[in-house]
Amino acid sequence: MVKIAVVGSNEFVVGFQLAGVRDIFEVTSNYFNELKNFKNKKEIGVVVVDEKIMENLEPHQRLDIEASVDPVFIPVSTRAEQDSLKRLIKKSIGVDLWK
């Protein structure tokens, strides 16, 4: 069974803990190295990432994380971005729903 992991600040991960997600990782620095470690964990298929962490990455680092398919990294924020959502759906199911 593939697991879901959550990466972010304490304030970000607490809601997921209450929802029952067990694989919680609080990150305060070395964002890219921490996120890259998930690529080696075969039991984790989806990584929910605080959008603030993604914003702190260098552009090439962010592209590397966003291009990952196993696991899929899903940035979550309070603001909705249609382009990011469109790209994630296309990567997940292989179909562009907005055509």
Biopython code that builds the backbone (N, CA, C, O; Angstrom):
import numpy as np
from Bio.PDB.StructureBuilder import StructureBuilder

atoms = [
    (1, "MET", "N", (0.836, -1.179, 0.000)),
    (1, "MET", "CA", (0.000, 0.000, 0.000)),
    (1, "MET", "C", (0.883, 1.246, 0.000)),
    (1, "MET", "O", (1.879, 1.311, 0.721)),
    (2, "VAL", "N", (0.513, 2.222, -0.807)),
    (2, "VAL", "CA", (1.264, 3.460, -0.918)),
    (2, "VAL", "C", (0.799, 4.423, 0.171)),
    (2, "VAL", "O", (-0.396, 4.552, 0.439)),
    (3, "LYS", "N", (1.763, 5.093, 0.789)),
    (3, "LYS", "CA", (1.453, 6.006, 1.880)),
    (3, "LYS", "C", (1.464, 7.456, 1.423)),
    (3, "LYS", "O", (2.051, 7.805, 0.398)),
    (4, "ILE", "N", (0.797, 8.290, 2.215)),
    (4, "ILE", "CA", (0.805, 9.732, 2.014)),
    (4, "ILE", "C", (1.660, 10.341, 3.113)),
    (4, "ILE", "O", (1.510, 10.004, 4.288)),
    (5, "ALA", "N", (2.548, 11.233, 2.729)),
    (5, "ALA", "CA", (3.386, 11.948, 3.695)),
    (5, "ALA", "C", (3.082, 13.438, 3.590)),
    (5, "ALA", "O", (2.668, 13.933, 2.542)),
    (6, "VAL", "N", (3.297, 14.139, 4.698)),
    (6, "VAL", "CA", (3.077, 15.582, 4.733)),
    (6, "VAL", "C", (4.350, 16.247, 5.222)),
    (6, "VAL", "O", (4.943, 15.823, 6.214)),
    (7, "VAL", "N", (4.772, 17.307, 4.509)),
    (7, "VAL", "CA", (5.996, 18.029, 4.845)),
    (7, "VAL", "C", (5.664, 19.500, 4.999)),
    (7, "VAL", "O", (5.042, 20.106, 4.127)),
    (8, "GLY", "N", (6.090, 20.068, 6.126)),
    (8, "GLY", "CA", (5.858, 21.496, 6.334)),
    (8, "GLY", "C", (6.177, 21.921, 7.747)),
    (8, "GLY", "O", (6.787, 21.182, 8.520)),
    (9, "SER", "N", (5.756, 23.117, 8.065)),
    (9, "SER", "CA", (5.964, 23.642, 9.414)),
    (9, "SER", "C", (5.002, 22.960, 10.373)),
    (9, "SER", "O", (4.080, 22.259, 9.956)),
    (10, "ASN", "N", (5.227, 23.173, 11.651)),
    (10, "ASN", "CA", (4.366, 22.593, 12.672)),
    (10, "ASN", "C", (2.917, 23.015, 12.470)),
    (10, "ASN", "O", (2.009, 22.194, 12.602)),
    (11, "GLU", "N", (2.693, 24.279, 12.152)),
    (11, "GLU", "CA", (1.338, 24.780, 11.948)),
    (11, "GLU", "C", (0.668, 24.113, 10.750)),
    (11, "GLU", "O", (-0.543, 23.893, 10.763)),
    (12, "PHE", "N", (1.438, 23.793, 9.724)),
    (12, "PHE", "CA", (0.901, 23.186, 8.516)),
    (12, "PHE", "C", (0.530, 21.722, 8.740)),
    (12, "PHE", "O", (-0.532, 21.281, 8.302)),
    (13, "VAL", "N", (1.384, 20.973, 9.410)),
    (13, "VAL", "CA", (1.185, 19.528, 9.526)),
    (13, "VAL", "C", (0.157, 19.120, 10.576)),
    (13, "VAL", "O", (-0.354, 18.002, 10.523)),
    (14, "VAL", "N", (-0.156, 19.986, 11.519)),
    (14, "VAL", "CA", (-1.033, 19.599, 12.623)),
    (14, "VAL", "C", (-2.422, 19.187, 12.130)),
    (14, "VAL", "O", (-3.002, 18.247, 12.672)),
    (15, "GLY", "N", (-2.958, 19.853, 11.136)),
    (15, "GLY", "CA", (-4.265, 19.478, 10.595)),
    (15, "GLY", "C", (-4.265, 18.099, 9.976)),
    (15, "GLY", "O", (-5.239, 17.356, 10.095)),
    (16, "PHE", "N", (-3.169, 17.754, 9.311)),
    (16, "PHE", "CA", (-3.052, 16.429, 8.708)),
    (16, "PHE", "C", (-2.903, 15.356, 9.780)),
    (16, "PHE", "O", (-3.398, 14.242, 9.616)),
    (17, "GLN", "N", (-2.227, 15.684, 10.868)),
    (17, "GLN", "CA", (-2.119, 14.749, 11.980)),
    (17, "GLN", "C", (-3.501, 14.454, 12.548)),
    (17, "GLN", "O", (-3.827, 13.302, 12.833)),
    (18, "LEU", "N", (-4.310, 15.493, 12.710)),
    (18, "LEU", "CA", (-5.658, 15.308, 13.228)),
    (18, "LEU", "C", (-6.524, 14.490, 12.273)),
    (18, "LEU", "O", (-7.452, 13.807, 12.706)),
    (19, "ALA", "N", (-6.228, 14.557, 10.987)),
    (19, "ALA", "CA", (-6.967, 13.794, 9.982)),
    (19, "ALA", "C", (-6.506, 12.339, 9.909)),
    (19, "ALA", "O", (-7.129, 11.531, 9.221)),
    (20, "GLY", "N", (-5.431, 11.998, 10.605)),
    (20, "GLY", "CA", (-4.970, 10.615, 10.652)),
    (20, "GLY", "C", (-3.759, 10.285, 9.817)),
    (20, "GLY", "O", (-3.369, 9.120, 9.740)),
    (21, "VAL", "N", (-3.146, 11.278, 9.184)),
    (21, "VAL", "CA", (-1.929, 11.014, 8.417)),
    (21, "VAL", "C", (-0.795, 10.770, 9.411)),
    (21, "VAL", "O", (-0.553, 11.581, 10.305)),
    (22, "ARG", "N", (-0.111, 9.652, 9.244)),
    (22, "ARG", "CA", (0.930, 9.276, 10.210)),
    (22, "ARG", "C", (2.327, 9.711, 9.809)),
    (22, "ARG", "O", (3.174, 9.954, 10.668)),
    (23, "ASP", "N", (2.573, 9.811, 8.512)),
    (23, "ASP", "CA", (3.910, 10.168, 8.037)),
    (23, "ASP", "C", (4.018, 11.681, 7.922)),
    (23, "ASP", "O", (3.793, 12.258, 6.858)),
    (24, "ILE", "N", (4.366, 12.309, 9.035)),
    (24, "ILE", "CA", (4.450, 13.763, 9.148)),
    (24, "ILE", "C", (5.913, 14.144, 9.338)),
    (24, "ILE", "O", (6.615, 13.557, 10.162)),
    (25, "PHE", "N", (6.368, 15.133, 8.567)),
    (25, "PHE", "CA", (7.753, 15.580, 8.671)),
    (25, "PHE", "C", (7.787, 17.090, 8.766)),
    (25, "PHE", "O", (7.394, 17.791, 7.833)),
    (26, "GLU", "N", (8.256, 17.585, 9.892)),
    (26, "GLU", "CA", (8.407, 19.020, 10.068)),
    (26, "GLU", "C", (9.765, 19.438, 9.526)),
    (26, "GLU", "O", (10.788, 18.857, 9.890)),
    (27, "VAL", "N", (9.778, 20.430, 8.669)),
    (27, "VAL", "CA", (11.005, 20.887, 8.026)),
    (27, "VAL", "C", (11.164, 22.366, 8.294)),
    (27, "VAL", "O", (10.227, 23.144, 8.111)),
    (28, "THR", "N", (12.358, 22.757, 8.730)),
    (28, "THR", "CA", (12.621, 24.172, 8.985)),
    (28, "THR", "C", (13.768, 24.712, 8.146)),
    (28, "THR", "O", (13.897, 25.925, 7.982)),
    (29, "SER", "N", (14.603, 23.825, 7.613)),
    (29, "SER", "CA", (15.720, 24.254, 6.766)),
    (29, "SER", "C", (16.116, 23.091, 5.861)),
    (29, "SER", "O", (15.591, 21.986, 5.998)),
    (30, "ASN", "N", (17.043, 23.341, 4.939)),
    (30, "ASN", "CA", (17.487, 22.318, 3.975)),
    (30, "ASN", "C", (16.300, 21.695, 3.251)),
    (30, "ASN", "O", (16.205, 20.473, 3.137)),
    (31, "TYR", "N", (15.401, 22.540, 2.765)),
    (31, "TYR", "CA", (14.168, 22.073, 2.152)),
    (31, "TYR", "C", (14.412, 21.093, 1.011)),
    (31, "TYR", "O", (13.793, 20.031, 0.953)),
    (32, "PHE", "N", (15.307, 21.451, 0.115)),
    (32, "PHE", "CA", (15.519, 20.622, -1.073)),
    (32, "PHE", "C", (16.037, 19.238, -0.698)),
    (32, "PHE", "O", (15.551, 18.236, -1.222)),
    (33, "ASN", "N", (17.011, 19.171, 0.198)),
    (33, "ASN", "CA", (17.556, 17.868, 0.610)),
    (33, "ASN", "C", (16.494, 17.009, 1.268)),
    (33, "ASN", "O", (16.430, 15.803, 1.026)),
    (34, "GLU", "N", (15.659, 17.621, 2.099)),
    (34, "GLU", "CA", (14.595, 16.871, 2.770)),
    (34, "GLU", "C", (13.599, 16.324, 1.757)),
    (34, "GLU", "O", (13.196, 15.164, 1.841)),
    (35, "LEU", "N", (13.203, 17.155, 0.801)),
    (35, "LEU", "CA", (12.245, 16.706, -0.208)),
    (35, "LEU", "C", (12.844, 15.640, -1.114)),
    (35, "LEU", "O", (12.159, 14.696, -1.505)),
    (36, "LYS", "N", (14.112, 15.789, -1.445)),
    (36, "LYS", "CA", (14.771, 14.810, -2.312)),
    (36, "LYS", "C", (14.871, 13.430, -1.648)),
    (36, "LYS", "O", (14.880, 12.407, -2.333)),
    (37, "ASN", "N", (14.945, 13.407, -0.318)),
    (37, "ASN", "CA", (14.999, 12.130, 0.401)),
    (37, "ASN", "C", (13.753, 11.282, 0.159)),
    (37, "ASN", "O", (13.819, 10.055, 0.235)),
    (38, "PHE", "N", (12.627, 11.917, -0.128)),
    (38, "PHE", "CA", (11.392, 11.166, -0.355)),
    (38, "PHE", "C", (11.430, 10.358, -1.646)),
    (38, "PHE", "O", (10.694, 9.380, -1.783)),
    (39, "LYS", "N", (12.271, 10.750, -2.586)),
    (39, "LYS", "CA", (12.359, 10.012, -3.838)),
    (39, "LYS", "C", (12.923, 8.605, -3.620)),
    (39, "LYS", "O", (12.695, 7.715, -4.439)),
    (40, "ASN", "N", (13.648, 8.402, -2.536)),
    (40, "ASN", "CA", (14.226, 7.093, -2.235)),
    (40, "ASN", "C", (13.306, 6.217, -1.397)),
    (40, "ASN", "O", (13.589, 5.034, -1.208)),
    (41, "LYS", "N", (12.219, 6.771, -0.897)),
    (41, "LYS", "CA", (11.288, 6.016, -0.051)),
    (41, "LYS", "C", (10.177, 5.455, -0.922)),
    (41, "LYS", "O", (9.232, 6.166, -1.263)),
    (42, "LYS", "N", (10.285, 4.192, -1.279)),
    (42, "LYS", "CA", (9.341, 3.557, -2.203)),
    (42, "LYS", "C", (7.952, 3.371, -1.600)),
    (42, "LYS", "O", (6.984, 3.225, -2.347)),
    (43, "GLU", "N", (7.823, 3.371, -0.278)),
    (43, "GLU", "CA", (6.516, 3.173, 0.345)),
    (43, "GLU", "C", (5.650, 4.435, 0.299)),
    (43, "GLU", "O", (4.447, 4.363, 0.549)),
    (44, "ILE", "N", (6.241, 5.579, -0.013)),
    (44, "ILE", "CA", (5.506, 6.842, -0.064)),
    (44, "ILE", "C", (5.220, 7.191, -1.522)),
    (44, "ILE", "O", (6.135, 7.290, -2.339)),
    (45, "GLY", "N", (3.926, 7.377, -1.837)),
    (45, "GLY", "CA", (3.527, 7.669, -3.203)),
    (45, "GLY", "C", (3.088, 9.104, -3.416)),
    (45, "GLY", "O", (3.160, 9.618, -4.532)),
    (46, "VAL", "N", (2.627, 9.763, -2.340)),
    (46, "VAL", "CA", (2.156, 11.143, -2.435)),
    (46, "VAL", "C", (2.770, 11.930, -1.284)),
    (46, "VAL", "O", (2.719, 11.507, -0.129)),
    (47, "VAL", "N", (3.350, 13.081, -1.616)),
    (47, "VAL", "CA", (3.922, 13.961, -0.599)),
    (47, "VAL", "C", (3.214, 15.311, -0.691)),
    (47, "VAL", "O", (3.337, 16.021, -1.690)),
    (48, "VAL", "N", (2.479, 15.654, 0.353)),
    (48, "VAL", "CA", (1.819, 16.954, 0.426)),
    (48, "VAL", "C", (2.828, 17.921, 1.032)),
    (48, "VAL", "O", (3.351, 17.685, 2.121)),
    (49, "VAL", "N", (3.096, 19.012, 0.317)),
    (49, "VAL", "CA", (4.137, 19.949, 0.722)),
    (49, "VAL", "C", (3.528, 21.330, 0.925)),
    (49, "VAL", "O", (2.716, 21.788, 0.120)),
    (50, "ASP", "N", (3.925, 21.982, 1.998)),
    (50, "ASP", "CA", (3.518, 23.364, 2.240)),
    (50, "ASP", "C", (4.047, 24.236, 1.100)),
    (50, "ASP", "O", (5.235, 24.187, 0.783)),
    (51, "GLU", "N", (3.182, 25.021, 0.492)),
    (51, "GLU", "CA", (3.570, 25.877, -0.636)),
    (51, "GLU", "C", (4.701, 26.826, -0.260)),
    (51, "GLU", "O", (5.512, 27.186, -1.113)),
    (52, "LYS", "N", (4.767, 27.233, 0.990)),
    (52, "LYS", "CA", (5.835, 28.135, 1.434)),
    (52, "LYS", "C", (7.206, 27.487, 1.264)),
    (52, "LYS", "O", (8.182, 28.168, 0.950)),
    (53, "ILE", "N", (7.281, 26.188, 1.466)),
    (53, "ILE", "CA", (8.543, 25.471, 1.267)),
    (53, "ILE", "C", (8.914, 25.482, -0.207)),
    (53, "ILE", "O", (10.070, 25.718, -0.556)),
    (54, "MET", "N", (7.946, 25.229, -1.066)),
    (54, "MET", "CA", (8.211, 25.224, -2.502)),
    (54, "MET", "C", (8.662, 26.594, -2.983)),
    (54, "MET", "O", (9.507, 26.687, -3.873)),
    (55, "GLU", "N", (8.115, 27.654, -2.414)),
    (55, "GLU", "CA", (8.496, 29.008, -2.798)),
    (55, "GLU", "C", (9.927, 29.339, -2.398)),
    (55, "GLU", "O", (10.556, 30.196, -3.019)),
    (56, "ASN", "N", (10.452, 28.673, -1.371)),
    (56, "ASN", "CA", (11.813, 28.925, -0.909)),
    (56, "ASN", "C", (12.877, 28.167, -1.698)),
    (56, "ASN", "O", (14.071, 28.370, -1.476)),
    (57, "LEU", "N", (12.463, 27.308, -2.605)),
    (57, "LEU", "CA", (13.414, 26.556, -3.416)),
    (57, "LEU", "C", (13.897, 27.403, -4.582)),
    (57, "LEU", "O", (13.205, 28.317, -5.029)),
    (58, "GLU", "N", (15.078, 27.094, -5.064)),
    (58, "GLU", "CA", (15.586, 27.700, -6.282)),
    (58, "GLU", "C", (14.717, 27.204, -7.447)),
    (58, "GLU", "O", (14.142, 26.119, -7.357)),
    (59, "PRO", "N", (14.610, 27.971, -8.529)),
    (59, "PRO", "CA", (13.756, 27.542, -9.653)),
    (59, "PRO", "C", (14.086, 26.146, -10.196)),
    (59, "PRO", "O", (13.178, 25.368, -10.487)),
    (60, "HIS", "N", (15.376, 25.826, -10.334)),
    (60, "HIS", "CA", (15.732, 24.498, -10.846)),
    (60, "HIS", "C", (15.393, 23.398, -9.845)),
    (60, "HIS", "O", (15.053, 22.283, -10.243)),
    (61, "GLN", "N", (15.482, 23.700, -8.548)),
    (61, "GLN", "CA", (15.113, 22.718, -7.530)),
    (61, "GLN", "C", (13.604, 22.468, -7.544)),
    (61, "GLN", "O", (13.142, 21.332, -7.438)),
    (62, "ARG", "N", (12.859, 23.550, -7.676)),
    (62, "ARG", "CA", (11.398, 23.418, -7.716)),
    (62, "ARG", "C", (10.959, 22.584, -8.920)),
    (62, "ARG", "O", (10.079, 21.732, -8.796)),
    (63, "LEU", "N", (11.562, 22.822, -10.070)),
    (63, "LEU", "CA", (11.230, 22.032, -11.259)),
    (63, "LEU", "C", (11.563, 20.557, -11.064)),
    (63, "LEU", "O", (10.817, 19.688, -11.515)),
    (64, "ASP", "N", (12.668, 20.273, -10.401)),
    (64, "ASP", "CA", (13.059, 18.895, -10.128)),
    (64, "ASP", "C", (12.017, 18.198, -9.256)),
    (64, "ASP", "O", (11.649, 17.054, -9.521)),
    (65, "ILE", "N", (11.550, 18.873, -8.234)),
    (65, "ILE", "CA", (10.542, 18.300, -7.332)),
    (65, "ILE", "C", (9.205, 18.149, -8.052)),
    (65, "ILE", "O", (8.552, 17.113, -7.931)),
    (66, "GLU", "N", (8.793, 19.167, -8.797)),
    (66, "GLU", "CA", (7.511, 19.115, -9.496)),
    (66, "GLU", "C", (7.491, 18.054, -10.596)),
    (66, "GLU", "O", (6.426, 17.535, -10.930)),
    (67, "ALA", "N", (8.635, 17.731, -11.154)),
    (67, "ALA", "CA", (8.704, 16.731, -12.224)),
    (67, "ALA", "C", (8.632, 15.296, -11.714)),
    (67, "ALA", "O", (8.467, 14.364, -12.501)),
    (68, "SER", "N", (8.754, 15.117, -10.422)),
    (68, "SER", "CA", (8.747, 13.774, -9.848)),
    (68, "SER", "C", (7.372, 13.114, -10.033)),
    (68, "SER", "O", (6.333, 13.742, -9.831)),
    (69, "VAL", "N", (7.396, 11.842, -10.419)),
    (69, "VAL", "CA", (6.166, 11.084, -10.589)),
    (69, "VAL", "C", (5.998, 10.063, -9.472)),
    (69, "VAL", "O", (4.872, 9.745, -9.089)),
    (70, "ASP", "N", (7.077, 9.559, -8.958)),
    (70, "ASP", "CA", (7.022, 8.564, -7.879)),
    (70, "ASP", "C", (8.040, 8.920, -6.816)),
    (70, "ASP", "O", (9.199, 8.522, -6.931)),
    (71, "PRO", "N", (7.660, 9.638, -5.807)),
    (71, "PRO", "CA", (6.316, 10.070, -5.440)),
    (71, "PRO", "C", (5.908, 11.360, -6.145)),
    (71, "PRO", "O", (6.743, 12.075, -6.699)),
    (72, "VAL", "N", (4.618, 11.638, -6.111)),
    (72, "VAL", "CA", (4.080, 12.895, -6.626)),
    (72, "VAL", "C", (4.094, 13.894, -5.478)),
    (72, "VAL", "O", (3.593, 13.609, -4.391)),
    (73, "PHE", "N", (4.671, 15.067, -5.724)),
    (73, "PHE", "CA", (4.700, 16.135, -4.726)),
    (73, "PHE", "C", (3.553, 17.092, -5.020)),
    (73, "PHE", "O", (3.449, 17.615, -6.129)),
    (74, "ILE", "N", (2.694, 17.324, -4.036)),
    (74, "ILE", "CA", (1.536, 18.196, -4.211)),
    (74, "ILE", "C", (1.668, 19.384, -3.275)),
    (74, "ILE", "O", (1.510, 19.241, -2.063)),
    (75, "PRO", "N", (1.958, 20.563, -3.832)),
    (75, "PRO", "CA", (2.021, 21.757, -2.988)),
    (75, "PRO", "C", (0.614, 22.205, -2.611)),
    (75, "PRO", "O", (-0.283, 22.251, -3.452)),
    (76, "VAL", "N", (0.439, 22.529, -1.351)),
    (76, "VAL", "CA", (-0.857, 22.971, -0.855)),
    (76, "VAL", "C", (-0.693, 24.352, -0.249)),
    (76, "VAL", "O", (0.225, 24.599, 0.533)),
    (77, "SER", "N", (-1.598, 25.248, -0.622)),
    (77, "SER", "CA", (-1.559, 26.595, -0.075)),
    (77, "SER", "C", (-2.976, 27.088, 0.137)),
    (77, "SER", "O", (-3.940, 26.401, -0.203)),
    (78, "THR", "N", (-3.100, 28.266, 0.692)),
    (78, "THR", "CA", (-4.418, 28.844, 0.922)),
    (78, "THR", "C", (-4.967, 29.498, -0.330)),
    (78, "THR", "O", (-6.166, 29.764, -0.412)),
    (79, "ARG", "N", (-4.108, 29.761, -1.307)),
    (79, "ARG", "CA", (-4.582, 30.376, -2.546)),
    (79, "ARG", "C", (-4.636, 29.327, -3.649)),
    (79, "ARG", "O", (-3.767, 28.460, -3.735)),
    (80, "ALA", "N", (-5.629, 29.410, -4.466)),
    (80, "ALA", "CA", (-5.795, 28.449, -5.554)),
    (80, "ALA", "C", (-5.095, 28.963, -6.802)),
    (80, "ALA", "O", (-5.260, 30.118, -7.196)),
    (81, "GLU", "N", (-4.316, 28.093, -7.409)),
    (81, "GLU", "CA", (-3.629, 28.435, -8.646)),
    (81, "GLU", "C", (-4.053, 27.428, -9.700)),
    (81, "GLU", "O", (-3.697, 26.252, -9.621)),
    (82, "GLN", "N", (-4.804, 27.878, -10.674)),
    (82, "GLN", "CA", (-5.351, 26.990, -11.680)),
    (82, "GLN", "C", (-4.269, 26.295, -12.494)),
    (82, "GLN", "O", (-4.406, 25.111, -12.804)),
    (83, "ASP", "N", (-3.201, 26.996, -12.847)),
    (83, "ASP", "CA", (-2.149, 26.380, -13.658)),
    (83, "ASP", "C", (-1.462, 25.243, -12.922)),
    (83, "ASP", "O", (-1.181, 24.204, -13.520)),
    (84, "SER", "N", (-1.186, 25.419, -11.634)),
    (84, "SER", "CA", (-0.549, 24.356, -10.861)),
    (84, "SER", "C", (-1.476, 23.154, -10.741)),
    (84, "SER", "O", (-1.042, 22.011, -10.884)),
    (85, "LEU", "N", (-2.742, 23.413, -10.479)),
    (85, "LEU", "CA", (-3.704, 22.331, -10.360)),
    (85, "LEU", "C", (-3.848, 21.593, -11.684)),
    (85, "LEU", "O", (-3.909, 20.364, -11.708)),
    (86, "LYS", "N", (-3.900, 22.325, -12.767)),
    (86, "LYS", "CA", (-4.005, 21.736, -14.102)),
    (86, "LYS", "C", (-2.815, 20.829, -14.386)),
    (86, "LYS", "O", (-2.981, 19.721, -14.897)),
    (87, "ARG", "N", (-1.613, 21.299, -14.053)),
    (87, "ARG", "CA", (-0.390, 20.527, -14.281)),
    (87, "ARG", "C", (-0.379, 19.253, -13.430)),
    (87, "ARG", "O", (0.034, 18.197, -13.910)),
    (88, "LEU", "N", (-0.831, 19.342, -12.169)),
    (88, "LEU", "CA", (-0.853, 18.172, -11.283)),
    (88, "LEU", "C", (-1.850, 17.127, -11.762)),
    (88, "LEU", "O", (-1.558, 15.931, -11.742)),
    (89, "ILE", "N", (-3.026, 17.572, -12.192)),
    (89, "ILE", "CA", (-4.024, 16.624, -12.672)),
    (89, "ILE", "C", (-3.525, 15.918, -13.926)),
    (89, "ILE", "O", (-3.672, 14.703, -14.062)),
    (90, "LYS", "N", (-2.939, 16.675, -14.834)),
    (90, "LYS", "CA", (-2.419, 16.080, -16.073)),
    (90, "LYS", "C", (-1.322, 15.065, -15.760)),
    (90, "LYS", "O", (-1.265, 14.000, -16.374)),
    (91, "LYS", "N", (-0.448, 15.396, -14.800)),
    (91, "LYS", "CA", (0.637, 14.478, -14.435)),
    (91, "LYS", "C", (0.078, 13.224, -13.757)),
    (91, "LYS", "O", (0.587, 12.125, -13.974)),
    (92, "SER", "N", (-0.968, 13.385, -12.935)),
    (92, "SER", "CA", (-1.513, 12.260, -12.183)),
    (92, "SER", "C", (-2.313, 11.296, -13.044)),
    (92, "SER", "O", (-2.151, 10.080, -12.936)),
    (93, "ILE", "N", (-3.191, 11.842, -13.913)),
    (93, "ILE", "CA", (-4.067, 10.959, -14.678)),
    (93, "ILE", "C", (-3.718, 10.887, -16.157)),
    (93, "ILE", "O", (-4.250, 10.046, -16.883)),
    (94, "GLY", "N", (-2.821, 11.769, -16.609)),
    (94, "GLY", "CA", (-2.361, 11.721, -17.989)),
    (94, "GLY", "C", (-3.276, 12.379, -18.997)),
    (94, "GLY", "O", (-3.089, 12.215, -20.203)),
    (95, "VAL", "N", (-4.274, 13.132, -18.518)),
    (95, "VAL", "CA", (-5.227, 13.775, -19.419)),
    (95, "VAL", "C", (-5.371, 15.228, -19.038)),
    (95, "VAL", "O", (-5.478, 15.552, -17.855)),
    (96, "ASP", "N", (-5.376, 16.121, -20.033)),
    (96, "ASP", "CA", (-5.606, 17.533, -19.781)),
    (96, "ASP", "C", (-7.106, 17.778, -19.809)),
    (96, "ASP", "O", (-7.717, 17.762, -20.878)),
    (97, "LEU", "N", (-7.700, 18.003, -18.653)),
    (97, "LEU", "CA", (-9.143, 18.166, -18.542)),
    (97, "LEU", "C", (-9.639, 19.529, -19.031)),
    (97, "LEU", "O", (-10.843, 19.708, -19.214)),
    (98, "TRP", "N", (-8.752, 20.477, -19.242)),
    (98, "TRP", "CA", (-9.162, 21.825, -19.613)),
    (98, "TRP", "C", (-9.107, 22.080, -21.115)),
    (98, "TRP", "O", (-9.290, 23.222, -21.537)),
    (99, "LYS", "N", (-8.868, 21.080, -21.921)),
    (99, "LYS", "CA", (-8.797, 21.279, -23.378)),
    (99, "LYS", "C", (-10.162, 21.412, -23.968)),
    (99, "LYS", "O", (-10.298, 21.585, -25.179)),
]
sb = StructureBuilder()
sb.init_structure("model")
sb.init_model(0)
sb.init_chain("A")
sb.init_seg("    ")
for serial, (resi, resn, name, xyz) in enumerate(atoms, 1):
    if name == "N":
        sb.init_residue(resn, " ", resi, " ")
    sb.init_atom(name, np.array(xyz, "f"), 0.0, 1.0, " ", f" {name:<3s}", serial, name[0])
structure = sb.get_structure()
